[in-house]
Amino acid sequence: MKIAYKLTDSEMKAYKGFQWEIGKWYETTGEGKLCSPGWLHFYNDPLVGLFMNLTYVNIGNPRLFRAEVEGKFLDDNGTRCGYSRARLVEELTVPQISLVQRVRFAILCAKKVYKEKEWNEWADNWLSGKDRTKESAVIIVYAAQSIAKNAFFAVLSAKSTMSVFYAARSAESAAKSAFYAAKNTESAEIAAKSAVSAAESAFYATKNTKSAAKSTSITTKSKKIDLIKIARKAMEE
């Protein structure tokens, strides 16, 4: 039996109020897009689910469950997945993720696809704790925004691919996450959402990199990002 993980609210309700019960089997058609009623939505890893929660469902103070899953399967690049038959079998302790760990997650995702030298020097300094000031982060934000803007116009003129654009967007979102995290506590939610945006953009950047091989801002190797590995590394601090 395969295992997956589910987040619910305090009443064990999920997206659009779908009610779950421990031990009860649920079954859908396994048809349509992942966001449709044809799928039961899960995460392959509890940490990935908690990092990505702000974008997909945004459950405040979520509960975490281990589930047995089977039937049809649909994956969204490792960020989330769907099964056509499942049941919750056990409630788990919810790991607490700090804002610093969310920023680490964002930066580690962006580093997989964005190879611009200045940005990576800043990212390494942030990860090591050498420089986490909002002043340095905002400089990097503007630099990445400029590259993303130029990349987008290059796409429109058929001189580049969307992969380059998304790589720069990933770097921009990671830097924004660091900036808002350093700014004040009221910006914590923006910082956390920017972290998720960095992860999503990094995935889009890996979808088509061959024609972007001459770019210095994106890796020339099209490899699927291991979100589980990154999530665990982000938790090390």
C-alpha positions in Angstrom: 0.0 0.0 0.0 1.4 3.4 -1.0 1.6 6.2 1.6 0.9 9.9 1.2 0.2 12.9 3.4 -2.8 15.1 3.9 -3.4 18.5 5.5 -6.8 19.5 6.8 -8.2 22.2 9.0 -9.1 21.7 12.7 -12.3 20.0 11.7 -10.7 17.6 9.3 -12.0 19.6 6.3 -9.9 20.2 3.2 -10.3 22.1 0.0 -13.8 23.5 -0.5 -14.9 22.0 2.8 -14.4 18.3 1.8 -14.9 16.3 5.0 -12.4 13.6 6.0 -12.7 10.8 8.6 -10.0 8.5 9.8 -10.3 5.0 8.5 -13.0 5.8 5.9 -12.2 5.1 2.2 -12.9 7.8 -0.3 -13.0 7.3 -4.1 -13.1 9.6 -7.1 -13.0 9.1 -10.9 -9.3 10.0 -11.4 -10.2 12.1 -14.3 -9.6 15.7 -15.2 -7.0 18.1 -13.9 -5.4 17.7 -10.5 -7.4 20.7 -9.1 -10.7 19.2 -10.2 -13.1 17.0 -8.1 -11.8 13.9 -9.9 -8.8 13.7 -7.6 -8.1 13.3 -3.9 -5.2 15.7 -3.1 -2.1 14.7 -1.2 1.6 15.4 -0.7 4.4 12.9 -1.1 6.1 14.3 2.0 4.7 16.1 5.1 7.4 18.9 5.0 6.7 19.6 1.3 3.0 19.8 2.1 3.6 22.3 4.9 6.0 24.4 2.8 3.5 24.5 -0.2 0.3 24.9 1.9 0.2 28.7 1.6 -0.3 28.5 -2.2 -2.6 25.5 -2.7 -5.0 25.6 0.3 -3.6 28.1 2.8 -4.9 26.2 5.8 -4.2 28.1 9.1 -2.8 25.8 11.8 -3.3 22.6 9.7 -3.6 19.1 11.0 -1.4 16.5 9.3 -2.4 12.9 8.5 -0.7 9.8 7.0 -2.9 8.2 4.4 -3.0 5.0 2.4 -3.5 5.7 -1.3 -4.2 3.6 -4.4 -5.9 3.7 -7.8 -5.1 6.3 -10.4 -2.3 8.7 -9.8 -1.4 12.2 -11.0 1.7 14.1 -10.0 2.4 17.8 -10.2 6.2 17.8 -10.5 6.6 16.7 -6.9 4.8 19.7 -5.4 1.5 17.8 -4.8 -0.2 14.7 -6.2 -3.6 13.1 -6.6 -5.0 9.6 -6.1 -8.4 8.2 -7.0 -8.8 6.2 -3.8 -7.5 6.8 -0.3 -8.1 6.8 3.5 -6.6 8.6 6.4 -5.0 6.2 8.8 -3.1 8.2 11.4 -2.8 11.8 12.7 0.8 13.0 12.9 2.5 15.8 14.9 2.8 18.9 12.7 6.5 20.0 12.3 7.0 23.6 13.1 8.6 25.6 10.3 10.3 28.9 11.1 10.4 31.9 8.7 14.1 31.4 8.4 13.5 27.8 7.2 11.0 29.0 4.7 13.5 31.5 3.2 16.1 28.7 3.1 13.6 26.6 1.2 13.1 29.4 -1.3 16.8 30.0 -1.9 17.7 26.3 -2.2 15.0 25.9 -4.8 16.2 28.9 -6.8 19.8 27.8 -6.7 18.9 24.7 -8.6 18.0 26.7 -11.7 19.5 30.2 -11.4 23.3 30.5 -11.9 23.8 34.2 -12.1 27.0 34.9 -10.1 26.0 37.9 -8.0 22.8 36.4 -6.9 24.4 33.1 -5.9 27.1 34.9 -3.9 24.3 36.7 -2.0 22.4 33.4 -1.6 25.4 31.6 -0.2 26.0 34.5 2.2 22.4 34.3 3.4 22.4 30.6 3.8 25.6 30.7 5.9 24.3 33.6 8.0 27.0 36.0 6.9 24.6 38.5 5.4 20.8 38.5 6.0 20.2 42.2 5.9 17.2 43.6 4.1 19.5 46.1 2.3 21.4 43.5 0.5 18.3 41.5 -0.3 16.5 44.4 -1.9 19.5 45.0 -4.2 19.3 41.4 -5.3 15.5 41.7 -5.8 15.9 44.6 -8.2 18.7 42.9 -10.1 16.6 39.7 -10.5 13.6 41.7 -11.5 15.6 43.4 -14.2 16.9 40.0 -15.6 13.3 38.6 -15.4 12.0 41.6 -17.4 14.6 41.3 -20.0 14.1 37.5 -20.2 10.3 38.0 -20.7 10.9 40.4 -23.7 13.4 38.0 -25.1 10.7 35.3 -25.0 8.3 37.6 -26.8 10.8 38.1 -29.6 11.5 34.4 -29.8 15.1 34.8 -28.7 14.7 32.8 -25.5 12.5 30.4 -23.6 10.1 30.8 -20.7 12.6 28.6 -18.7 15.0 31.6 -18.4 12.2 33.8 -17.3 11.0 31.4 -14.6 14.6 30.9 -13.4 14.9 34.7 -12.8 11.5 34.8 -11.3 12.5 32.1 -8.9 15.6 34.1 -7.9 13.5 37.2 -7.5 10.9 35.5 -5.3 13.6 34.0 -3.1 15.2 37.4 -2.6 11.8 38.9 -1.8 11.3 36.2 0.8 14.6 37.1 2.5 13.8 40.8 2.3 10.4 40.6 3.9 11.7 38.2 6.5 14.3 40.7 7.6 11.9 43.7 7.4 9.4 43.1 10.3 7.0 40.5 11.7 4.1 42.0 9.8 5.7 40.9 6.6 6.0 37.3 7.6 3.1 36.1 5.5 4.5 37.8 2.4 7.9 36.3 3.0 6.4 32.8 3.3 4.3 33.2 0.2 7.3 34.5 -1.7 9.1 31.3 -0.7 6.5 29.1 -2.3 6.6 31.2 -5.4 10.3 30.6 -5.7 9.7 26.9 -5.5 7.0 26.9 -8.2 9.0 29.1 -10.6 12.0 26.8 -10.2 9.9 23.9 -11.3 8.6 25.8 -14.4 12.2 26.6 -15.2 13.1 22.9 -15.5 10.5 22.1 -18.0 12.3 23.3 -21.1 16.0 24.2 -20.8 17.5 22.9 -24.0 17.1 26.0 -26.1 18.1 28.2 -23.1 21.5 26.5 -22.9 23.4 29.6 -23.9 22.0 31.6 -21.0 24.2 32.3 -18.0 21.3 32.7 -15.7 19.9 29.2 -15.8 21.4 25.7 -15.6 21.7 23.9 -18.9 20.8 20.6 -17.3 17.1 19.8 -17.2 16.7 17.9 -14.0 13.7 17.4 -11.9 14.0 19.2 -8.6 13.9 17.0 -5.5 11.6 19.0 -3.3 11.7 16.4 -0.5 15.5 16.7 -0.3 15.4 20.5 -0.4 12.6 20.6 2.3 14.7 18.5 4.6 17.8 20.5 4.0 15.9 23.7 4.7 14.9 22.4 8.1 18.6 21.9 9.1 18.9 25.4 10.6 
